[in-house]
Structures are given as structure tokens and as C-alpha cells.
């Protein structure tokens, strides 16, 4: 699954550490999400969407293989 997390974070001008703290996850989790190595739980996806005031589908792009 692809996502726009890094793009959105940079638009907001925040570091991975700041986003991680706001979402109560590690900086490594944010890095893994941004690099596509980790798919978030549904709860984390909702937290991220709420943080950016967007819908989950506006952040995470599901592509069938």
C-alpha cells in the first residue's frame, strides 16, 4: 500500500519525531510507514487521518496486486 504521509508531513513542516509524538508511536514507525515497509493498523490509520484532517483514502492508496 502506498501513502502520502511523507508529503503531508513535509507540507506541514514537521519532523518525523514530532509526528511520532503526536500519534504516540516511535519515529521508526513513521519512517517505516513513509518508506512503505509497514502498513498501519486501522486505529493508527484513523489517528493519522484525524491528525491531518483528511480521510484515510486521501492518505493511503490501496493498489491490488
PyMOL commands that set and color helices and strands:
alter all, ss='L'
color gray80, all
select helices_A, chain A and resi 5-12+16-23+27-34+42-52+56-59
alter helices_A, ss='H'
color red, helices_A
select strands_A, chain A and resi 2-3+60-61
alter strands_A, ss='S'
color yellow, strands_A
deselect
rebuild
show_as cartoon
